[in-house]
Amino acid sequence: MLQRQFSLVNSSETPTSGRPRKIPQIDAITFALYQHTSTRATKKSVYLDFKDELGCSYKTFVVSVNAAMEISVRILFLIMMINKHHQHLIKYTDATDIPVCLKKNADSHKTMAAFAQLGRSTKGWFFGLKLTFTRDSEGRLLALKFTSANANDREIFREINQDIYGIIVADAGYVSKQLEQDMNVDKKRWVLIRPFKTMKKMMTP
């Protein structure tokens, strides 16, 4: 399975038809990483940093970076598969909100209109998406899923952790006795969910 996924990632840089790429895929991925790990807030600012070296139009640059998304997802999927073979016993599942615009602009928002919804987090109401992920105690990413902001947290928990075993720790947002019963597997998987502050706590082994 890993070998097959690697062959999907390790695709040829030379297209089989059409004109050759102005920007190789590996460079396009590097530019995307540069944008998100630096002070550059937009693709335009990244393009201006390297305009002379690139020797192409801004439109070509944007198309190349956007087209690299598919291979980036394959690489990420491969990394998570490898991480599952070296995972620590203890894991953590959590979610974070990804607002796409101010709540007052939700009705006129277009870019993510097909995916974004109104949702509520510990920070309050927001319009956008939700990222749920599981990592182990050593920081290895094991699973992730993007959903609309109003998606059911418990159902997402079930889905992304279905093939993950060990001790999975989650916060009070996942409180559900049924979820714990369904996900616990004798001697293989234990789900520990932090109770709400208002809930009565019992001492357990």
Order of alpha helices (4+ residues) and beta strands (2+ residues): alpha-alpha-alpha-alpha-alpha-beta-beta-beta-beta-alpha-beta-alpha-beta
